[in-house]
Amino acid sequence: MKLKKQVTVCGAAIFCVAVFSLYLMLDRVQHDPTRHQNGGNFPRSQISVLQNRIEQLEQLLEENHEIISHIKDSVL
């Protein structure tokens, strides 16, 4: 009888700890306003730098595509 009570108490304690930890995790994820406003962990200045770099890479890619198409035309 004593072992049954101990198992019940330990099971209830583990259940309470699990529910409480899930509550804390969900609360932290749902109520983090900086995550949604800043787009994650990056400040706006870093995002603008990354956007500029992506635009430069897109321009270089277009130029390379044009060069490759000219090379294909000259080979044909």
C-alpha distance (Angstrom), angle and dihedral (degrees) to the residues before:
residue distance angle dihedral
M1 . . .
K2 3.81 . .
L3 3.83 92.0 .
K4 3.78 91.0 51.6
K5 3.83 91.1 54.9
Q6 3.80 91.6 48.6
V7 3.80 92.2 50.6
T8 3.80 90.4 48.2
V9 3.80 92.9 49.3
C10 3.81 92.6 46.3
G11 3.80 91.3 47.6
A12 3.79 91.5 49.9
A13 3.80 91.2 48.0
I14 3.82 91.9 50.5
F15 3.80 90.3 47.5
C16 3.82 91.6 51.1
V17 3.80 92.4 48.3
A18 3.82 91.3 49.1
V19 3.82 93.0 49.3
F20 3.80 92.3 46.1
S21 3.81 93.1 49.5
L22 3.81 91.4 48.7
Y23 3.80 89.3 50.2
L24 3.80 91.6 52.0
M25 3.81 92.9 48.0
L26 3.80 93.3 49.8
D27 3.78 92.0 45.3
R28 3.79 91.3 51.9
V29 3.81 93.8 48.8
Q30 3.80 96.5 45.3
H31 3.79 99.1 43.8
D32 3.80 101.7 44.8
P33 3.84 102.3 114.9
T34 3.82 95.1 176.3
R35 3.79 91.1 61.1
H36 3.81 93.6 59.0
Q37 3.80 98.5 37.7
N38 3.79 99.5 46.9
G39 3.77 96.8 36.9
G40 3.78 94.8 -112.8
N41 3.78 125.9 -47.8
F42 3.82 96.7 -25.5
P43 3.80 121.5 101.2
R44 3.79 117.3 -131.3
S45 3.82 92.7 -105.0
Q46 3.79 91.6 58.6
I47 3.79 91.0 47.1
S48 3.81 91.6 53.3
V49 3.80 90.6 48.7
L50 3.79 90.0 50.9
Q51 3.81 91.3 48.1
N52 3.80 91.0 51.7
R53 3.79 90.9 49.3
I54 3.80 91.2 49.6
E55 3.82 90.5 51.3
Q56 3.81 90.4 50.9
L57 3.80 90.9 49.9
E58 3.81 90.8 49.3
Q59 3.82 90.3 52.5
L60 3.79 91.1 49.2
L61 3.79 90.2 49.0
E62 3.80 91.4 52.5
E63 3.82 90.8 48.9
N64 3.80 90.9 49.9
H65 3.78 90.5 49.0
E66 3.82 90.5 52.9
I67 3.80 91.4 48.2
I68 3.80 91.3 49.9
S69 3.80 91.5 49.1
H70 3.85 90.3 50.6
I71 3.80 90.0 49.8
K72 3.82 90.8 50.2
D73 3.81 90.8 49.6
S74 3.80 92.3 49.3
V75 3.81 91.7 48.6
L76 3.81 91.6 51.4
